Amino acid sequence: MKRILIRDANIVNEGKIMRGDTYIKEGLIFAVGGDLSGHEADIEINAGGKYLLPGLIDDQVHFREPGLTHKAEIYTESKAAVAGGITSYMEMPNTDPQTTDLELLENKYDLAAGKSLANYSFYLGATNDNIETIKQVNPETVCGVKVFQGSSTGNMLVDNPESLEKIFRYCPILIATHSENDDIIKANLEKYKKEYGDNIPTRFHPKIRTEAACFDASKTVVDMARMYGSKLHVLHISTAKEVRLFDHRLPLEEKRITAEACVHHLWFAEEDYEEKGNFIKWNPAIKTAKDREGILKGLLDGHIDVIATDHAPHTLEEKSHPYTSAPSGGPLVQHCLPALLEMYHENKISLEEIVQKTSHNVSVLFEIEKRGYLRPGYKADMVLVDLNDPWEVKRENILSKCGWSPFEGQTFRSKITHTIVSGHLAYDNGTFNESKQGERLKFSRNI
């Protein structure tokens, strides 16, 4: 492993910003802060006052491999992630075949070991009848178990109340939920189909996948987690009403029930459907500006613990279908950090808070071993950003295999210049070094 010295950076870490150097040796952070010019380096990066952040840890992505590689691949999407400053990700089980047994799960780890440019972990998928498999999952090597309460891409719906109860009673690991009430959604969809057929205007997506559908399902799993003492993480909160379900008083280390916000729910609102249409069709739906502001407030006051992407690419052709057949989801890993830094420029969130919610808290919540902080002895995962180098999102600079972005045409004021993954300089001003893959995440857990 090459020794790397980063000179003269504004280091954003653990609630503070300090000017100084960072030295990396044998894949680990050796020293942070002060003048480290006496250390021998194979690579020296003169930051010149740019901002050095811990690499983002994205706890919810869909990279579509195996089986759906016309949309995306582990290689292409991890490459886009690295360009976006995401150094580690946790990928979802709704692939083909679905990752619902331990052999299929290990197959995905084998795939990533040969082609992922970022560090990785994979969720085991829950079904109505795989509780015995769930009981066997290893908490030290797997990020969590994913439960779909609402049907979405891949239709892995857990809709049997007894099965859901068994998962919460017996799961030995963190449970991550997609929480929407499928019965409410189906009833709403039928109402709009009677009026519009398959050509329902996308602006009605939040009228179909409603606040009530989200709140009902989130409350169900929160109540169940309290009953059984489960470790629950509710993904992609999309309504202000849901925020109140989560405790902001406890320190994160003591929480058994946590929540995630996604960048698209922090950026877009229902008025954007007119311009963006199916390109911002996600499950759960993007809702009102009031919901967007409520989610941001919950994020800043501690009700919501982490920020993720729910990166879920589909092809342009698929997204061009009528509403009822156009899949939900879109690519976000490349543009998550630039979007959050734009929110920083707009005085909506601080740099320290961005780092807290995208790196530190994800590490604490999932109990990831020695990642998520700029600390001596930790794995060297970090990203260097220039806060004043504007650039526009265009088709030709989009790296996700699907080739489009909901941010197309957006000018971001901040640019990612370098990304270091497990001590390897993987990205340098638009150039990738693919000579080393990312590493499998490990977990030090007391579930």
C-alpha positions in Angstrom: 0.0 0.0 0.0 1.3 3.4 -0.9 1.9 6.0 1.8 -0.2 9.1 1.3 0.3 12.6 2.8 -2.5 15.1 2.4 -1.2 18.6 3.1 -3.0 21.7 4.3 -6.6 20.6 4.4 -9.6 21.8 6.4 -10.3 18.6 8.2 -14.0 18.1 9.1 -14.2 15.5 11.9 -16.1 14.9 15.1 -17.9 18.2 15.2 -14.9 20.4 14.5 -13.0 21.8 11.6 -9.2 22.1 11.9 -6.5 23.0 9.4 -3.7 20.5 9.0 -2.2 17.4 7.4 -3.3 13.8 7.3 -0.9 10.8 6.9 -2.0 7.4 5.6 0.2 4.3 5.9 -0.6 0.6 5.1 -4.2 1.4 4.4 -4.8 3.1 7.8 -4.9 6.6 9.1 -1.5 7.1 10.9 -1.9 10.7 12.0 -4.4 13.6 11.7 -3.8 17.3 12.2 -0.7 19.5 12.6 2.3 19.6 10.3 3.1 16.1 9.2 5.7 17.0 6.5 8.4 14.9 8.1 6.6 11.7 7.1 7.8 10.0 3.9 5.1 9.6 1.3 4.7 7.9 -2.1 1.8 10.3 -2.9 1.5 13.8 -1.7 -1.7 15.8 -2.2 -1.5 19.5 -1.6 -5.1 20.3 -0.5 -4.5 24.1 -0.4 -7.4 24.6 2.0 -9.8 22.2 0.4 -12.1 20.3 2.9 -11.2 16.7 4.0 -14.2 14.6 5.1 -14.6 11.0 6.2 -15.8 9.0 3.2 -19.6 8.7 3.1 -21.1 5.4 4.2 -24.4 4.8 2.2 -26.6 2.4 4.1 -29.1 1.9 1.3 -28.3 1.3 -2.4 -29.6 -1.0 -5.2 -26.8 -1.9 -7.5 -28.9 -4.5 -9.4 -26.4 -7.3 -9.7 -27.0 -10.2 -10.2 -29.7 -10.5 -12.7 -30.7 -6.9 -13.5 -27.4 -5.8 -15.0 -29.2 -4.0 -17.9 -29.9 -1.3 -15.3 -26.7 -1.3 -13.3 -23.7 -3.4 -12.1 -21.6 -3.4 -8.9 -18.7 -2.1 -10.9 -20.4 0.8 -12.6 -22.4 1.9 -9.5 -19.4 1.6 -7.1 -17.4 3.7 -9.6 -20.1 6.4 -9.5 -20.2 6.2 -5.7 -16.4 6.7 -5.5 -16.7 9.7 -7.8 -19.4 11.0 -5.4 -17.2 10.6 -2.3 -19.0 7.4 -1.1 -16.4 5.0 0.1 -18.7 2.3 1.6 -22.1 1.1 0.8 -24.8 -1.4 1.9 -26.7 -3.0 -0.9 -30.2 -4.4 -1.0 -31.5 -7.9 -1.7 -34.1 -7.3 -4.4 -31.9 -8.6 -7.2 -32.5 -11.6 -9.4 -32.3 -14.1 -7.8 -33.4 -12.3 -4.6 -30.9 -12.5 -1.8 -33.0 -14.5 0.7 -30.6 -17.3 1.6 -27.0 -17.3 2.9 -25.5 -19.0 -0.1 -26.9 -16.3 -2.4 -25.8 -13.7 0.0 -22.2 -14.9 -0.1 -22.3 -15.1 -3.9 -22.9 -11.3 -3.9 -19.9 -10.8 -1.6 -17.8 -12.8 -4.0 -19.0 -10.7 -6.9 -18.1 -7.5 -5.1 -14.7 -8.7 -4.1 -13.7 -8.8 -7.7 -15.3 -5.6 -9.0 -16.4 -3.1 -6.4 -14.3 0.0 -6.2 -15.8 0.9 -2.8 -16.1 -1.0 0.4 -19.3 -3.1 0.6 -21.8 -5.0 2.6 -25.1 -6.7 1.6 -28.4 -7.2 3.3 -30.1 -10.5 3.6 -33.7 -10.2 2.4 -36.6 -11.3 4.6 -39.6 -13.2 3.2 -42.7 -14.6 4.8 -41.0 -18.0 5.3 -37.2 -17.6 5.7 -37.1 -17.0 9.5 -34.8 -20.0 10.0 -32.3 -18.5 7.6 -32.6 -15.1 9.3 -31.7 -16.7 12.7 -28.4 -18.0 11.2 -27.1 -14.7 9.8 -23.7 -13.6 11.2 -23.9 -10.2 12.9 -20.1 -9.6 12.4 -20.1 -10.0 8.6 -23.6 -8.8 7.4 -25.0 -5.3 7.7 -28.6 -6.3 8.3 -31.9 -7.9 7.3 -34.1 -6.0 4.9 -37.9 -6.1 5.3 -40.2 -4.7 2.6 -43.5 -3.8 4.3 -44.6 -2.2 1.0 -44.3 -3.7 -2.4 -41.6 -2.1 -4.6 -39.1 -3.2 -7.2 -38.7 -7.0 -7.0 -41.9 -7.4 -4.9 -40.3 -8.9 -1.8 -43.3 -8.0 0.3 -43.5 -9.4 3.8 -47.3 -9.2 4.3 -48.0 -12.0 6.8 -48.4 -10.5 10.3 -47.1 -13.7 12.0 -44.0 -13.7 9.8 -43.3 -10.1 10.6 -43.7 -10.8 14.3 -41.2 -13.7 14.1 -38.6 -11.6 12.3 -38.8 -9.0 15.1 -38.8 -11.7 17.8 -35.9 -13.8 16.5 -33.7 -11.7 14.2 -30.1 -11.6 15.6 -29.1 -8.4 13.7 -30.3 -5.0 12.7 -33.7 -5.0 10.8 -34.0 -2.3 8.1 -37.5 -1.7 6.8 -39.2 -0.2 3.8 -42.3 0.9 5.6 -45.5 1.5 3.6 -48.9 0.0 4.1 -49.6 -2.0 0.9 -53.3 -2.2 1.5 -53.7 1.6 1.6 -51.5 2.0 -1.5 -53.5 -0.6 -3.5 -56.8 1.0 -2.7 -55.5 4.4 -3.7 -54.0 3.1 -6.9 -57.3 1.4 -7.9 -59.1 4.7 -7.5 -56.8 6.6 -9.8 -56.7 3.8 -12.3 -60.5 4.0 -12.7 -60.1 7.7 -13.7 -56.8 7.6 -15.7 -56.1 4.0 -16.6 -52.3 3.3 -16.8 -51.6 7.0 -17.7 -51.9 8.4 -14.2 -50.1 11.7 -14.0 -47.0 11.2 -11.9 -48.0 14.2 -9.7 -50.5 11.8 -8.1 -47.8 9.4 -6.9 -47.8 11.0 -3.4 -51.6 10.7 -3.4 -51.3 7.0 -4.0 -48.3 6.3 -1.7 -49.6 8.6 0.9 -48.6 10.0 4.3 -51.1 7.6 5.9 -49.5 4.6 4.2 -46.1 5.6 5.5 -47.1 6.5 9.0 -49.2 3.4 9.6 -46.4 1.0 8.5 -43.6 2.9 10.3 -45.7 3.0 13.5 -46.4 -0.8 13.2 -42.7 -1.7 13.1 -41.7 0.9 15.8 -44.3 -0.6 18.1 -43.1 -4.1 17.3 -39.5 -3.2 17.9 -40.4 -1.8 21.3 -42.3 -4.9 22.1 -39.4 -7.3 21.3 -36.4 -5.0 22.0 -35.3 -5.4 18.3 -32.7 -3.2 16.7 -34.8 -1.4 14.0 -33.7 1.1 11.4 -36.6 2.6 9.3 -35.4 3.7 5.9 -36.2 6.7 3.7 -38.6 8.7 6.0 -40.7 10.7 3.6 -43.2 12.5 5.8 -43.0 15.1 8.6 -45.5 13.1 10.6 -43.3 10.0 10.8 -40.5 12.0 12.4 -42.3 12.2 15.7 -42.1 8.3 16.0 -38.4 8.5 16.8 -36.6 9.6 19.9 -34.2 12.6 19.7 -33.2 12.6 23.4 -31.1 9.4 23.6 -27.5 9.3 22.3 -27.3 7.3 19.2 -25.2 4.6 20.9 -28.2 3.9 23.2 -30.9 3.9 20.5 -32.6 0.6 19.5 -34.9 2.3 17.0 -33.4 4.7 14.4 -34.4 6.4 11.1 -32.9 7.4 7.8 -33.5 10.4 5.5 -32.6 10.3 1.8 -31.2 13.1 -0.3 -34.1 13.2 -2.7 -36.6 13.7 0.1 -34.4 16.6 1.3 -34.2 18.2 -2.1 -37.3 17.7 -4.2 -41.0 18.3 -3.4 -44.3 17.5 -5.1 -44.2 20.6 -7.3 -41.2 19.1 -9.1 -43.2 16.3 -10.6 -44.5 18.7 -13.2 -40.9 19.0 -14.7 -39.3 15.7 -13.6 -42.2 13.3 -13.9 -41.2 9.6 -13.5 -37.5 10.7 -13.0 -38.4 11.6 -9.4 -40.8 8.7 -8.9 -39.5 6.9 -5.8 -41.0 4.6 -3.2 -41.8 6.1 -0.7 -43.0 9.1 -2.8 -41.6 12.6 -2.6 -44.3 14.5 -0.9 -44.9 18.2 0.1 -42.5 21.0 0.8 -43.8 20.9 4.3 -42.7 17.3 4.6 -39.3 18.1 3.1 -38.8 20.8 5.7 -40.0 18.5 8.5 -37.6 15.8 7.5 -34.7 18.3 7.5 -35.7 19.6 10.9 -35.9 16.0 12.2 -32.5 15.4 10.8 -30.9 18.4 12.5 -32.6 17.9 15.9 -31.7 14.2 16.2 -35.0 12.4 15.4 -33.5 11.2 12.2 -30.0 9.7 12.5 -28.4 9.2 9.0 -28.6 10.4 5.4 -28.5 7.9 2.5 -29.3 7.8 -1.2 -31.6 4.8 -1.9 -29.7 4.8 -5.2 -32.0 2.7 -7.4 -31.2 3.0 -11.2 -33.5 2.0 -14.0 -33.0 2.5 -17.7 -34.3 5.6 -19.6 -36.6 3.3 -21.5 -38.2 1.9 -18.4 -38.6 5.4 -16.9 -40.4 6.5 -20.1 -43.2 4.0 -19.6 -46.7 5.1 -18.4 -47.0 5.6 -14.6 -48.3 2.2 -13.7 -45.4 0.4 -15.5 -42.6 2.9 -14.9 -40.4 1.6 -12.0 -39.7 3.7 -9.0 -36.2 4.8 -8.1 -33.2 6.7 -9.6 -29.5 7.0 -9.5 -28.1 9.2 -6.7 -24.7 8.0 -5.4 -22.6 10.4 -7.6 -24.6 13.5 -6.7 -25.5 12.9 -3.0 -22.6 14.8 -1.5 -22.6 17.6 -4.0 -26.3 18.1 -3.3 -25.7 18.1 0.5 -22.8 20.6 0.0 -25.2 22.8 -2.0 -27.5 22.7 1.0 -24.5 23.8 3.1 -24.0 26.8 0.7 -27.7 27.6 1.3 -27.2 27.6 5.1 -29.5 24.6 5.6 -27.0 22.3 7.1 -23.4 22.6 8.4 -20.4 20.7 7.1 -20.0 19.1 10.6 -23.6 17.9 10.4 -23.2 16.5 7.0 -20.2 14.4 8.2 -22.2 13.4 11.3 -25.1 12.1 9.4 -23.3 10.5 6.4 -20.3 9.0 8.2 -20.0 9.1 12.0 -23.6 8.1 12.7 -23.7 5.4 10.1 -20.6 3.8 11.6 -22.1 4.0 15.2 -25.6 2.8 14.2 -24.3 -0.3 12.3 -21.3 -0.7 14.6 -18.9 -0.8 11.7 -15.4 -1.8 12.6 -12.9 1.2 12.5 -14.5 3.3 9.7 -16.5 6.5 9.6 -14.1 8.8 11.4 -10.7 10.4 10.7 -8.9 8.8 13.6 -5.5 7.2 13.9 -5.8 3.4 13.5 -9.0 3.6 11.5 -9.3 2.5 7.9 -8.3 5.4 5.5 -11.7 6.2 3.9 -11.9 9.9 3.0 -12.9 12.5 0.4 -11.4 15.8 -0.5 -13.8 18.5 -1.8 -13.4 22.0 -3.3 -16.3 24.1 -2.0 -15.8 26.6 -4.8 -15.5 24.9 -8.2 -18.9 24.9 -9.9 -19.9 22.3 -12.4 -23.0 21.2 -14.2 -24.5 17.7 -14.2 -24.7 16.6 -17.8 -25.3 13.3 -19.6 -21.7 13.0 -20.5 -20.4 13.2 -16.9 -22.9 10.8 -15.4 -21.2 7.5 -14.4 -24.2 5.3 -13.4 -24.8 2.7 -16.1 -28.4 4.0 -16.7 -26.9 7.2 -18.0 -29.3 9.8 -16.5 -29.8 11.7 -13.3 -32.7 13.6 -11.6 -30.1 16.3 -11.1 -29.4 16.8 -14.8 -29.0 20.5 -15.6 -28.2 21.3 -11.9 -25.1 23.4 -11.3 -23.3 22.4 -8.0 -20.9 24.8 -6.4 -18.7 22.1 -4.9 -16.6 19.4 -6.6 -15.1 16.2 -5.3 -11.4 16.1 -6.2 -10.0 13.0 -4.5 -11.5 9.8 -2.9 -9.4 7.4 -0.8 -10.9 3.9 -0.2 -9.2 1.8 2.5 -6.0 3.7 2.0 -6.0 3.5 -1.8 -6.3 6.7 -3.9 -9.2 5.5 -6.0 -10.2 8.8 -7.6 -8.1 11.8 -8.5 -9.7 14.7 -10.3 -11.7 12.6 -12.7 -9.2 9.8 -13.1 -9.8 6.4 -11.4 -7.1 4.0 -10.2 -8.8 0.6 -10.4 -5.8 -1.5 -9.3 -7.4 -2.2 -5.9 -11.0 -3.2 -5.0 -12.8 -2.1 -1.8 -13.0 -4.2 1.3 -15.9 -6.1 2.9 -17.2 -4.2 5.9 -16.9 -5.8 9.3 -19.0 -5.2 12.4 -18.3 -5.1 16.1 -21.7 -5.7 17.6 -23.6 -6.1 20.8 -27.0 -6.8 19.3 
